[in-house]
Amino acid sequence: MVRRFVMTTGCLLFLGALTSAIADENTRPIRVVVWDEQQPAQKQAYENFLGNAISDFLKQRPGLTVKSVRLDDPEQGLSKATLDDCDVLIWWGHVRHREVKIEAGQQLVERIKQGKLSMISLHSAHWSIPFIEAMNERAIADALATLTPEERKTSKVDAIRPEKYGQPKRDAVLTPNVEKITQPGGTILLKVNLPNCCFPAYRGDGKPSHVNTLLTDHPIAKGIPKQFDIPHTEMYDEPFHVPAPDEVVFEERWDAGERFRSGSIWKIGKGRLFYFRPGHETFDVFKQPETLQIVENAVRWLAP
């Protein structure tokens, strides 16, 4: 009886501690880091830079703690201490992409794979180092997923980066793509042409886009109308050279006939990445209630 009482008491104490830990985790604020290269052109639409505008909005929302960092900060704003204290990283970059070290992007992707953080890439961050490295990781994972478990044991991957990250022609072969080669002895070689992470056309004239919410019940679309307009934005046109998304929440269309998958989600290991297309730093896209709500919704849904 004594032994049973001790065991029961121990189990109750353990369950109590576990319940308390889960409660603490569920009530802890979501830690958000907004990364911005802070180029001067942003001042045309944002008095204190675009990243700070998003950060200031999120700071007013309940259940979030928000930190704003920039490329010119020590360690490019990506110190271990900053990332250890981050659940969701929001990334804005445009003309200074290549100043970010590839190793920094790969380390971020490793954190995403481990489920330590998730990421939101905005507009021209389609060519940011972290986005490219995340898409490379997903392209390789998708290629390996085409093999049987037995084939995977001895397979090899030859990951081929684009010779140049440039705007693809409309009739270019879509990337990523994979060539499967059975070598002597039965070993499988996967030649993976990694994604270019770009598209054949863009137009920066600020004409309006029409946003369609494709997945109206998705948490990122909470409170967002089925259709809404962005009065001034840059145009991107499909095809987007990236791995097939797991979900496409929003699509944009323009009066001239262009279209783009403008709210796409990929699972990267245990974490997730959300790409939200609207923007250009000289347009006040992120002063609009709908776009800011989408960013907030994404933060709450992505938080690991």
N, C-alpha and C positions, 0 to 999 in steps of 0.2 A: 504493500500500500504506500509506504514512504517513497519507494523507488518510482512508483507510478505517479505519485504527487509531484515529485521532483521533475520527472520527464514532462508532465503536463504543464507545470509552471514554466519550465524552460521553453517549451514550444510556444506558450502564450507570450512570453517575453520576446522571443524571436519574432513572432508574428506582429507584435506591437511595434517593435523596432522597424520591421519591414514596412508596415503600414505608415509609420511616421516618415520614413525615408521617401516613400512614394508620394505622400502628401506634400512634403517639402519640395520634391522635384516638380510636382504639378502646380504648386503655388509660386515657385521661383519665377521672377520676371524673365521673359525671353530676352536674351542678350544680342543686340544688333550692332554690327559695325558697318558703317557706310564709307566705302572707299571711293575717292574721286581724284582724278589727276589735276583738277582745278586749272583748266586753261583759261586765259583771259577772255576769250570769245563768249564764255558763259555769262559774262556781266551784261550782255545785251538783253538777257531775259531774267537773270537771277542776280539780285544785288549782292549776295554773299555766297556765290557759287552754287552750282546745281546740287552737289552732294549735301551741302549744308541745308539747302531748302528741304530736301527729303528728310534729313536728320531732324530738322526743327519740327516738321509735321509729325514724325513718329514719336518724338519726345512728348507730345501732347496726348498720345494715345495710352490707355491704361494697360498695365501688365508688360510694358516694354522698358528696357534700359538701352540707351542708344549712345554710341560713340562715333564721332566723325573723324576720319583720318584722310591723309592725302599722300600723293606720290613723293612729295619733297620732305615728308617726315622721316625721322631716323628709321632705318631698315625698310624704307619705302612704305611705311605705315603698316607693315606686316610682321611686327615683332612676335615672338613666341608668346609673350605675355598678353598681347592684344588678341591673338588667335585662340589662346587657351580660355579667354573670357568672351568667346563669341559662339552663338548658336546659328545665326544667319548672317552671311556676308553679302552686302549689296555692292555691286561693282559698276562704276561709270568710268569709261575711258574712251578716248578717241584718237588724238594725234600723237600720243606719247606711249602707245602700246609697247613698243620694242625697248623702252627703257626699263621695263619690268623684267627681272631675271627669269629665265625659263625654270631654273631650280625652284624659285619662289612659287611659280604656277604649279609645278609638280608636287610640291609640298602641300599646297592647298588641296589639290585633287586627292592626295593621300588621306588628308583629314576627312574629305567628303566620303571617300570609299569606306573609311572606318566608322562613319556615322557620327563623327564628332561635330560636324557643321554641315549646313546646306548653303546654297548660293543662289542669288538673283543677279543675272546679268542683264543690263539695260542697254537697249539700242545699239550703239556702235561698239559695245563690249563684245559683239560677236567676233571681233578680231583681237580681243584681249588675250594675253598669255594664259590666264586661268581657264577661260572658256575653250580655247583651242586645245589645251592639255586635257580638259575634261572630255571634249568630243573625241580626242584621240583614244583616250581610255575606253570610252563607250564603243568606239568603232572596233577596237581589238576584242572587247568582250563579246560583241555581236558576232564577229567572225568566228571566235572559238565556240560560240553557242551552236554553230551549224554542224559541229563535229559530234560524233558519238563519244560517250565516255571513254571507250577503248581507244579511239583515234586520238583523243586529247592527251592521253598519257605520253605519247611520243611525238606529238606535233610540235612544229616550230613556226614562229611568226616572224615574218620580215615586214616591219612597219616602215612604210615609205612616206616621208614627209613631202609635201608639194615643193617643187623646185623654187617656186616663188609664191608667196601669199598675195595673189593679185586677183582682180575681178575676173571671173571666168566668162567665157563667151557663152551665149545662150545655147549653142549646140554642143558645148563641151560635155564629155563623159562625166556623169554625176559622181561625186565623191561623197563618202568613202565607197570604195568598191573592193572586191576580194577575188583573187585568183587562187584556186585550190589545186595544188600540184602534188601528185602521188610520186614520191621519189623511190629509187631502187631500195628494196628492203621493206617497202610499205609505209615508210614515214611520210606524214602529211606536212607539206609546207604551205602556209597561208601567206600569200603576198597581199598585204593590206595597204592599198593606197589611201592614206589618211585624208580626212575631210579638209577642204579648202576654207570652210567656214565663211563663205561669201556667196554672192548672188550676181546675176548678170546685169542688173540695172538698178540705178537709184536716181532720185531727183530731189534736189534740195530747195524747191521753190515754195515750200510751205503751204501747198494746197491741202485741203481737208481730206482726211481718211474717214471711212465708215467702218466701225468696229462691230463685228458680229460675235456674240457670245455663243460658242458652239456647245459648251458643256455647262448648261445653266445651273445644274445642281452641284457643280464642283465647288469646294470651299473657297478657291481663289476667286470664283465668280459671285460670291455672296454679296447681295445688295447691288449688283451691277445689272443694268438693264440688258435686255436681249440685243438691242442695237443702240449704239450711241456714236456721236461724231467727235473727232478731234479736229478743231478748227484749223490749226496750223501744225504741220508735221512734215518730216522728210519721207519720201517714198522709197521702199525697197520692193523688188519684184522677184518672184519665184523663178527658177528653183533655188532653194537654199541648200548649199552643199554641206549638209550635216547628217549624222545618223538619224534614222526615222525616230521621231519622238514617241514616248510612251503615251502621252496625251497632248492634244492641242485644244486649249481652252478658248482661245480667241483667234479670229481671222480678221485681217484688215483688207479693205478694197478701196480703190480710187476710181474717180469718174472716168479716167482715161483707160480703164480696163485692167490695171495691175492688181495683183493680190499677194498676200503674204501671210504665212502662219505666224501670228504675232504674239501668241502666248503659249509656249511649248515647254513640256516637262520631260526630263530624262532622269532615270534612276542611274546613279553612278555608285556601284558597290552598295553600301548600306545607306548612302545619302542621296540627295536629290538636287537637281539644278533646274531653275525656272528662268527661261529667257523671255523677256518682255520687250517687244520691238519699238513701240512709239518713241519718238524723240527727235533729236538734234538740239544741241545745247543753246541755239539762238532762238528757239521757240519755247513758249511757256507751257509745254506739255505737262510738266510736273507741278503746275499750279491748279490743274483741273481736278475736281473732286473724284471723278471716276478712276483716273489713273493712279491717284494717291491711294484710293481705297483698294485698288488691285494690289499695289505694293504692300499695303498693310495686311491684306488677306493672305498674300503669299508668305509674308514673314511668319504669320501665326500657323499656317499649314505646314511650312517647311521645318519649323523648329524641331530638332531631333529630340 
